[in-house]
Amino acid sequence: MILKTERLTLRPQQQGDAPALFMILNDTEAMCFWSSPPITRLAVVEELVSEQQAAMAKGLCQYWTVLEGSDAIGSVDLSLIRDGSAEVGFLLRRDRWGSGLASEAVAAVVVLALGPLGLTRLASAIQIENRAASRVLEKTGFAQVDRRNVAIASGAMKDCAFYLRKR
């Protein structure tokens, strides 16, 4: 399903989106709050997109590529879709930060998820230091429900906030 906002189009992710996503996933600053280091090879992102496409075909998740005009600038996803719940994730190219585009894109997915998709609960987790992501979640109606120190994929312990949005 294609979603449109005032400034953006969110269309289902395609294999051809890998190079645009690689620009974000390879950016050290853009990845500083992720649980894994920047991805240094396009082939790895191509394989990741292939895996996401397979998971989408099984109904386990949905990924949208965020377009500003014809420029792919990010991604928003619903993952772990089950029992009326899903997790929300998002990333945006660093040169588009600070303009409200992430909030606009996430809001469109929230409306779809809690409306036509029939989900009743959305969750998201972020590292506490990522204040920009906190603002995106709060602007789109999420409330922080927990905060704790957790081990991330790299094995490091990070202080993380857990957010929830209910219908």
TAVENTA-V332497 format. One record per residue. N is the residue number from 1. PHI is phi in whole degrees, 0 to 359 (999 if undefined). PSI is psi in whole degrees, 0 to 359 (999 if undefined). D_LAST is the distance of its C-alpha to the last C-alpha in whole Angstrom. Layout:
# TAVENTA-V332497
n=(N/N)
phi=(PHI/PHI)
psi=(PSI/PSI)
d_last=(D_LAST/D_LAST)
This chain:
# TAVENTA-V332497
n=(1/2/3/4/5/6/7/8/9/10/11/12/13/14/15/16/17/18/19/20/21/22/23/24/25/26/27/28/29/30/31/32/33/34/35/36/37/38/39/40/41/42/43/44/45/46/47/48/49/50/51/52/53/54/55/56/57/58/59/60/61/62/63/64/65/66/67/68/69/70/71/72/73/74/75/76/77/78/79/80/81/82/83/84/85/86/87/88/89/90/91/92/93/94/95/96/97/98/99/100/101/102/103/104/105/106/107/108/109/110/111/112/113/114/115/116/117/118/119/120/121/122/123/124/125/126/127/128/129/130/131/132/133/134/135/136/137/138/139/140/141/142/143/144/145/146/147/148/149/150/151/152/153/154/155/156/157/158/159/160/161/162/163/164/165/166/167)
phi=(999/272/247/236/239/302/243/230/236/247/240/307/302/234/303/292/279/305/299/292/293/301/301/275/291/264/273/304/291/294/263/297/255/274/277/227/288/304/269/260/230/303/301/292/292/300/293/300/297/300/296/293/298/296/294/297/298/272/80/278/199/222/238/242/269/270/247/249/67/257/269/284/243/174/209/228/219/245/238/50/286/190/51/77/234/202/258/256/227/203/210/220/301/303/289/250/293/83/248/81/291/296/298/297/291/297/301/297/289/299/300/296/298/274/252/305/284/76/286/243/212/238/231/205/231/219/284/307/293/275/297/297/293/302/296/301/296/294/296/258/90/279/237/289/243/199/210/200/275/228/277/264/306/286/95/290/268/228/281/237/250/244/243/221/224/246/290)
psi=(130/132/140/139/186/319/352/159/132/116/154/137/144/157/325/354/351/315/321/319/325/324/328/312/345/353/114/316/319/332/4/337/8/163/359/158/168/148/127/356/131/322/327/318/321/318/320/314/320/316/320/322/317/319/323/318/332/356/15/339/170/134/134/139/131/121/134/104/236/6/117/116/358/195/146/142/157/119/170/46/116/151/39/10/160/161/140/133/155/152/149/144/138/325/355/4/152/7/9/4/324/316/320/316/314/319/320/319/322/315/315/313/314/354/256/326/343/15/153/350/129/141/158/148/139/160/138/323/345/74/327/317/323/315/319/312/316/321/334/19/8/150/139/129/348/159/127/163/123/156/128/178/326/350/346/151/130/144/118/149/142/129/152/143/126/155/999)
d_last=(20/22/19/21/21/23/25/24/24/22/23/23/26/29/32/34/31/33/35/33/30/34/34/31/31/35/35/35/34/30/30/31/28/27/28/31/34/34/35/39/39/38/39/36/33/35/34/31/30/31/30/26/27/28/25/23/26/25/21/20/19/19/21/21/24/24/27/28/31/32/32/30/28/26/23/19/18/15/17/17/15/15/14/10/10/12/14/14/18/20/23/26/29/31/33/29/28/27/27/23/23/21/18/18/18/15/13/14/13/10/10/11/9/6/8/12/12/9/8/5/6/9/12/15/18/21/24/25/27/25/24/24/21/19/20/18/15/15/15/12/10/11/12/15/15/19/22/25/28/27/30/29/31/34/34/34/32/29/27/24/20/17/14/10/7/4/0)
